[in-house]
Amino acid sequence: MKAIIIGSGLAGPVLALALEQQGISCKIFELRDESAFEGGFVALAPNALRALSRIGVYDRISAQGWNYEEFQFLSSRNLSRIGTVLNGSQDKYGYKALRISRGIVRQTLLAVLHERKIDIEYNSKCVSIQETPSSKVVATFADGRTEEADILIGCDGIHSRVRNYLNPTIVPTFSGQMGVGGSLARSKLASAGKDVHMPCMIFGKLNSFAFMPCDYNGDRVGCFATLESQDRSREEWAGLQEDKAALLQYMRSYHNKEKWPQLVHEATQNVEESTLSLWPFFKVPELQSWTSESGRVLVIGDAAHAMPPTGGQGAAMAFEDAITLADVLGQINTKESSDLKSLLGNWQAIRRTRVKKVLAFTSKSGDLRKSKPSTFQQILKEWGMWAYFLYIGKDAGLSWIYEYDTTK
């Protein structure tokens, strides 16, 4: 069996490595240039790290980011603790959570691809897909090149061209929130920054502000604001992403001394402008099917079910999709089964059920970050959260997310 993978963000390389373990030949095609990839950081929960362990990547990245277990929620009024949840646990889940540069994860994946002699072709814009009568798939690229394979998988993100082939009526919708974040040396924070548990999220009246160490020793801290925003065109979002001065102004204008603790104010004054990144939170309406009628063209990850980062599970869901899909295709490749359509139907049903639950959790997490413009509303929200965390305990009822194992 031969596979074409469209997209080389994180999901595409993970899928390629998982397919290689199943003896399936593949090649990755990427729209952008090799150097044109977003920065920023990603939080990887135990289920994401367990998936990366299967393809031999976890051990290579675990010492390049911040390993942590507890995540605290604080009030912007006085930095008092509202609640604590476990984002990871060595004892409970076998893995701590990991906050790490997205670029480090991707470069590590690319290094392993190179070692295993899996090719990526950059500057390769897929302009058409054709399923042939001989049960093949042909991808045509903007420069006229074509590539034929037995199956084509779109790992090409929120604005997926492969998804457009499956259902051109599906258009991503803006959630009304965006994230702006960067990093700074922890030594630049006030004394409160040395005493406050990190990672943490501080809830204000109008938005939330998170602090997350992002290197192994915790010497650098990422700060991330979730802000309400109007939608923009793709070109406008891309322009704002490149306008570091405008992103810095967003950080500072929303978090002045009158509304936020000194800790937050100092973070916005000292965050390094060159590190700033933007994430508009988009959702993808539910697809009737992640596969074509034949099953030979399909989408996974954000292309199938984009979710905002408010639940910390976007990358994890893509990794789970990739590795479980490779397991299914491995059954075809080894002749254990010849019914591709049936196998993919069962796989999709299982994945859709899980993703739907995770999306619901993510939506609730996003709602917590929305504005409560009056002090009274903010206090009510904080008391409600405090009671909720007290009731559910530190695991926050999230074991069903973090314990997931792609081998079972």
C-alpha positions as CSV (number, residue, x, y, z in Angstrom):
1,M,0.0,0.0,0.0
2,K,1.1,3.5,-0.8
3,A,-0.2,6.7,0.8
4,I,-0.2,10.4,0.0
5,I,-0.2,12.8,3.0
6,I,-1.2,16.4,2.4
7,G,0.2,18.7,5.1
8,S,3.4,18.6,7.2
9,G,2.4,20.4,10.4
10,L,2.3,18.0,13.3
11,A,-0.4,15.5,12.3
12,G,1.1,14.7,8.9
13,P,4.6,13.7,10.2
14,V,3.0,11.7,13.0
15,L,0.8,9.8,10.5
16,A,3.8,9.1,8.3
17,L,5.8,7.6,11.1
18,A,2.9,5.5,12.2
19,L,2.3,4.3,8.6
20,E,6.0,3.4,8.3
21,Q,5.7,1.2,11.4
22,Q,2.9,-0.6,9.6
23,G,5.1,-1.2,6.5
24,I,3.1,1.3,4.4
25,S,5.0,3.6,2.0
26,C,4.1,7.2,2.1
27,K,5.2,10.7,0.9
28,I,4.2,14.0,2.4
29,F,3.3,17.1,0.3
30,E,3.4,20.5,1.9
31,L,1.9,23.8,0.5
32,R,4.4,26.0,2.2
33,D,8.2,26.5,2.1
34,E,10.2,24.5,4.6
35,S,10.9,27.5,6.8
36,A,7.3,29.0,6.7
37,F,5.9,27.5,9.9
38,E,4.3,29.2,12.9
39,G,6.0,29.4,16.2
40,G,4.4,29.4,19.6
41,F,4.0,26.6,22.2
42,V,1.8,23.6,22.6
43,A,0.7,21.8,25.7
44,L,0.8,18.0,25.3
45,A,-1.3,16.0,27.7
46,P,-0.6,12.4,28.7
47,N,-2.7,10.9,25.9
48,A,-0.7,13.0,23.3
49,L,2.6,11.9,24.8
50,R,1.5,8.2,25.0
51,A,0.8,8.4,21.3
52,L,4.2,10.0,20.5
53,S,5.8,7.2,22.5
54,R,4.4,4.7,20.0
55,I,6.4,6.3,17.2
56,G,9.6,6.8,19.1
57,V,9.4,10.6,19.5
58,Y,8.4,11.2,23.2
59,D,11.9,10.4,24.6
60,R,13.4,12.9,22.2
61,I,11.3,15.8,23.3
62,S,10.6,15.2,27.0
63,A,13.7,17.1,28.2
64,Q,13.2,20.0,25.9
65,G,10.1,21.5,27.5
66,W,8.4,22.0,30.9
67,N,7.1,18.8,32.5
68,Y,4.3,19.5,35.0
69,E,1.3,17.9,36.7
70,E,-0.8,20.6,38.5
71,F,-2.4,23.6,36.8
72,Q,-3.9,26.3,39.0
73,F,-6.7,28.8,38.4
74,L,-6.4,32.2,40.1
75,S,-8.5,35.3,40.5
76,S,-7.2,38.5,39.0
77,R,-8.6,40.4,42.0
78,N,-6.0,39.1,44.5
79,L,-4.2,36.1,42.9
80,S,-6.1,33.8,45.3
81,R,-6.5,30.2,44.2
82,I,-9.8,29.2,42.7
83,G,-8.9,25.6,42.0
84,T,-6.3,23.1,40.9
85,V,-6.5,20.3,38.3
86,L,-4.1,17.6,37.1
87,N,-3.1,18.1,33.5
88,G,-0.8,15.1,33.9
89,S,0.5,12.7,36.5
90,Q,3.4,10.3,36.4
91,D,1.7,8.0,39.0
92,K,-1.9,8.2,37.6
93,Y,-1.4,8.4,33.8
94,G,2.3,7.4,33.3
95,Y,3.1,10.8,32.0
96,K,3.3,14.4,33.2
97,A,2.0,17.0,30.8
98,L,4.6,18.8,28.6
99,R,4.6,22.5,27.6
100,I,7.0,22.8,24.7
101,S,7.9,24.8,21.6
102,R,5.8,23.7,18.6
103,G,8.9,24.2,16.5
104,I,10.9,21.8,18.6
105,V,8.2,19.1,18.3
106,R,8.0,19.6,14.5
107,Q,11.7,19.6,14.0
108,T,12.1,16.4,16.0
109,L,9.4,14.8,13.9
110,L,11.2,15.9,10.7
111,A,14.5,14.5,12.0
112,V,12.9,11.1,12.6
113,L,11.3,11.2,9.2
114,H,14.7,11.8,7.7
115,E,16.2,8.9,9.6
116,R,13.5,6.6,8.3
117,K,13.8,7.9,4.8
118,I,10.3,9.4,4.5
119,D,10.2,12.2,2.0
120,I,8.5,15.6,2.2
121,E,8.0,17.8,-0.9
122,Y,7.6,21.4,-0.1
123,N,6.0,24.2,-2.2
124,S,3.5,21.6,-3.3
125,K,0.0,23.0,-3.6
126,C,-2.6,20.3,-4.2
127,V,-5.1,21.7,-6.7
128,S,-7.2,18.6,-7.5
129,I,-7.9,15.1,-6.3
130,Q,-9.2,12.3,-8.5
131,E,-10.3,8.8,-7.5
132,T,-9.7,6.4,-10.5
133,P,-11.7,3.3,-11.5
134,S,-8.7,1.2,-10.7
135,S,-9.0,2.1,-7.0
136,K,-6.2,4.6,-7.0
137,V,-6.1,8.3,-6.0
138,V,-4.3,10.9,-8.1
139,A,-3.2,14.2,-6.6
140,T,-2.4,17.1,-9.0
141,F,-0.2,20.0,-7.8
142,A,-0.1,23.6,-9.0
143,D,3.1,23.1,-11.0
144,G,1.5,20.2,-13.0
145,R,3.1,17.3,-11.1
146,T,0.9,14.4,-10.2
147,E,1.2,11.6,-7.6
148,E,-0.7,8.4,-7.5
149,A,-1.3,6.2,-4.5
150,D,-3.8,3.8,-2.9
151,I,-5.0,6.3,-0.4
152,L,-4.8,10.1,0.3
153,I,-5.0,11.6,3.8
154,G,-5.5,15.3,4.4
155,C,-3.6,16.6,7.4
156,D,-3.8,20.1,6.1
157,G,-5.5,21.9,8.9
158,I,-8.5,24.1,9.4
159,H,-8.6,25.5,5.9
160,S,-8.2,22.0,4.4
161,R,-8.2,21.5,0.6
162,V,-8.8,17.8,1.1
163,R,-11.8,18.4,3.2
164,N,-13.1,20.7,0.4
165,Y,-12.9,17.7,-2.0
166,L,-15.0,15.7,0.4
167,N,-17.5,18.4,1.1
168,P,-17.1,21.9,-0.4
169,T,-20.0,23.3,1.7
170,I,-18.1,23.0,5.0
171,V,-16.6,26.3,5.9
172,P,-14.7,26.9,9.2
173,T,-16.4,29.4,11.6
174,F,-14.7,31.8,13.9
175,S,-15.5,31.1,17.6
176,G,-15.3,34.8,18.7
177,Q,-12.1,34.3,20.6
178,M,-8.4,34.5,19.7
179,G,-5.2,33.9,21.6
180,V,-2.1,36.1,21.7
181,G,1.0,34.8,23.4
182,G,4.7,35.1,23.7
183,S,7.5,34.3,26.1
184,L,10.0,36.1,28.4
185,A,12.7,35.3,31.0
186,R,11.0,34.4,34.3
187,S,13.6,36.7,36.0
188,K,11.8,39.6,34.4
189,L,8.7,39.1,36.5
190,A,8.1,40.7,39.9
191,S,8.6,38.9,43.1
192,A,5.0,37.6,42.9
193,G,6.1,35.8,39.8
194,K,8.5,33.8,41.8
195,D,5.9,32.8,44.4
196,V,2.9,32.1,42.1
197,H,2.5,28.4,41.1
198,M,3.0,28.0,37.3
199,P,1.5,26.9,35.1
200,C,-1.6,28.9,36.0
201,M,-4.5,30.8,34.5
202,I,-5.7,34.1,35.9
203,F,-9.3,35.0,35.3
204,G,-10.1,38.7,34.9
205,K,-13.4,40.5,34.1
206,L,-12.8,40.6,30.3
207,N,-10.5,37.7,29.6
208,S,-8.0,35.2,31.0
209,F,-4.2,35.3,31.1
210,A,-2.1,32.2,31.5
211,F,1.5,31.7,32.6
212,M,3.2,28.4,31.5
213,P,7.0,27.7,31.8
214,C,8.2,26.5,28.5
215,D,11.7,25.1,28.9
216,Y,13.0,22.2,31.0
217,N,14.3,24.3,33.9
218,G,11.4,26.8,33.9
219,D,13.7,29.7,33.2
220,R,11.5,30.9,30.4
221,V,7.8,31.5,30.8
222,G,5.1,31.7,28.1
223,C,2.2,34.0,28.6
224,F,-1.0,33.6,26.7
225,A,-4.1,35.9,26.7
226,T,-7.5,34.7,25.5
227,L,-9.3,37.7,24.0
228,E,-12.7,38.2,22.5
229,S,-12.5,39.4,18.9
230,Q,-14.4,40.1,15.7
231,D,-13.7,37.8,12.7
232,R,-11.3,38.8,9.9
233,S,-10.6,37.6,6.5
234,R,-7.8,35.0,6.1
235,E,-5.6,37.7,4.6
236,E,-6.3,40.0,7.6
237,W,-5.5,37.2,10.1
238,A,-2.3,36.5,8.3
239,G,-1.4,40.2,8.3
240,L,-2.1,40.5,12.0
241,Q,0.0,37.4,12.7
242,E,3.0,39.1,11.1
243,D,2.4,42.5,12.8
244,K,4.3,41.9,16.1
245,A,3.8,45.5,17.2
246,A,0.1,45.2,16.9
247,L,0.1,41.9,18.9
248,L,2.1,43.6,21.6
249,Q,-0.4,46.4,21.7
250,Y,-3.2,43.9,22.2
251,M,-1.3,42.3,25.1
252,R,-0.7,45.7,26.8
253,S,-4.0,47.4,26.1
254,Y,-6.1,44.6,27.6
255,H,-3.9,44.2,30.7
256,N,-3.3,47.5,32.4
257,K,-2.4,48.1,36.1
258,E,-5.9,49.2,37.0
259,K,-7.5,45.9,35.9
260,W,-4.8,43.3,36.4
261,P,-2.2,42.3,39.1
262,Q,1.3,43.6,38.8
263,L,2.5,40.2,37.7
264,V,0.4,40.3,34.5
265,H,1.3,44.0,33.9
266,E,5.0,43.1,34.1
267,A,4.6,40.1,31.8
268,T,3.0,42.3,29.1
269,Q,5.8,45.0,29.5
270,N,8.6,42.4,29.3
271,V,7.3,39.8,26.8
272,E,9.7,39.6,23.9
273,E,8.0,41.1,20.8
274,S,9.7,38.7,18.4
275,T,8.1,35.7,20.2
276,L,4.5,36.9,19.9
277,S,2.1,34.7,18.0
278,L,-1.6,34.8,17.2
279,W,-4.2,32.0,17.2
280,P,-7.7,32.7,16.0
281,F,-10.0,30.0,17.4
282,F,-11.9,28.4,14.6
283,K,-14.4,25.6,14.6
284,V,-15.2,23.2,11.7
285,P,-18.9,22.3,11.4
286,E,-19.5,18.6,11.8
287,L,-18.6,16.6,8.7
288,Q,-21.1,13.9,7.7
289,S,-18.1,11.7,6.9
290,W,-14.3,12.1,7.2
291,T,-13.9,9.8,4.2
292,S,-14.9,9.7,0.5
293,E,-17.5,7.1,-0.5
294,S,-14.7,4.7,-1.4
295,G,-12.7,5.4,1.7
296,R,-9.6,6.2,-0.3
297,V,-9.6,10.0,0.5
298,L,-10.0,11.1,4.1
299,V,-9.1,13.8,6.6
300,I,-7.9,13.7,10.2
301,G,-6.9,16.2,12.9
302,D,-7.9,19.9,12.4
303,A,-9.0,19.2,8.8
304,A,-11.7,16.9,10.2
305,H,-12.6,18.5,13.6
306,A,-10.7,21.6,14.4
307,M,-10.9,22.6,18.0
308,P,-9.8,25.7,19.9
309,P,-6.8,25.3,22.2
310,T,-8.9,26.0,25.3
311,G,-9.1,22.3,26.1
312,G,-5.4,21.6,25.4
313,Q,-6.4,18.6,23.2
314,G,-6.1,19.7,19.6
315,A,-2.7,18.1,18.9
316,A,-3.6,15.1,21.0
317,M,-6.8,14.4,18.9
318,A,-4.7,14.6,15.7
319,F,-2.1,12.3,17.1
320,E,-4.7,9.8,18.2
321,D,-6.4,10.0,14.7
322,A,-3.1,9.4,13.0
323,I,-1.9,6.4,15.0
324,T,-5.3,4.6,15.1
325,L,-5.8,5.2,11.4
326,A,-2.4,3.7,10.7
327,D,-3.4,0.6,12.8
328,V,-6.5,0.2,10.6
329,L,-4.6,0.6,7.3
330,G,-2.0,-1.9,8.6
331,Q,-4.7,-4.5,8.6
332,I,-5.3,-3.9,4.9
333,N,-1.6,-3.8,4.2
334,T,-1.0,-7.2,5.9
335,K,-4.1,-8.8,4.2
336,E,-5.8,-9.3,7.6
337,S,-8.7,-7.6,6.0
338,S,-9.6,-6.4,2.5
339,D,-12.7,-4.4,3.4
340,L,-11.2,-0.9,3.6
341,K,-14.6,0.9,3.6
342,S,-15.9,-1.2,6.5
343,L,-12.7,-0.9,8.6
344,L,-12.7,2.9,8.1
345,G,-16.4,3.1,9.0
346,N,-15.7,1.4,12.3
347,W,-12.6,3.5,12.9
348,Q,-14.5,6.7,12.1
349,A,-17.4,5.8,14.4
350,I,-15.1,5.3,17.3
351,R,-13.1,8.4,16.7
352,R,-16.1,10.6,16.1
353,T,-17.6,9.6,19.4
354,R,-14.5,10.4,21.3
355,V,-13.8,13.7,19.5
356,K,-17.3,14.9,20.1
357,K,-16.9,14.4,23.8
358,V,-13.6,16.2,23.8
359,L,-15.1,19.1,21.7
360,A,-17.8,19.5,24.3
361,F,-15.2,19.7,27.1
362,T,-13.2,22.2,25.0
363,S,-16.3,24.4,24.5
364,K,-16.9,24.5,28.2
365,S,-13.3,25.4,28.9
366,G,-13.6,28.3,26.3
367,D,-16.8,29.6,28.0
368,L,-14.9,29.9,31.3
369,R,-12.6,32.4,29.6
370,K,-15.3,34.7,28.3
371,S,-15.9,38.1,29.9
372,K,-17.8,38.9,33.1
373,P,-17.8,42.7,32.9
374,S,-18.9,43.5,36.4
375,T,-17.1,42.7,39.7
376,F,-20.2,41.0,41.0
377,Q,-20.4,38.7,38.0
378,Q,-16.7,37.9,38.3
379,I,-17.1,37.0,42.0
380,L,-20.1,34.8,41.2
381,K,-18.1,33.0,38.5
382,E,-15.2,32.5,40.8
383,W,-17.3,31.1,43.6
384,G,-19.0,28.7,41.1
385,M,-15.7,27.5,39.8
386,W,-14.3,27.1,43.4
387,A,-17.3,24.9,44.4
388,Y,-17.0,22.9,41.2
389,F,-13.3,22.2,41.6
390,L,-13.9,21.3,45.3
391,Y,-16.6,18.8,44.2
392,I,-14.8,17.1,41.3
393,G,-11.3,16.9,42.8
394,K,-7.9,17.4,41.2
395,D,-8.5,14.9,38.4
396,A,-11.4,17.1,37.3
397,G,-13.2,14.0,35.9
398,L,-10.7,14.0,33.0
399,S,-9.3,10.5,33.3
400,W,-11.3,9.4,30.3
401,I,-9.2,11.9,28.2
402,Y,-5.8,11.4,29.7
403,E,-5.8,7.6,30.1
404,Y,-6.6,6.9,26.4
405,D,-4.2,4.4,24.9
406,T,-4.2,3.9,21.1
407,T,-3.1,0.3,21.5
408,K,-6.4,-0.6,23.3
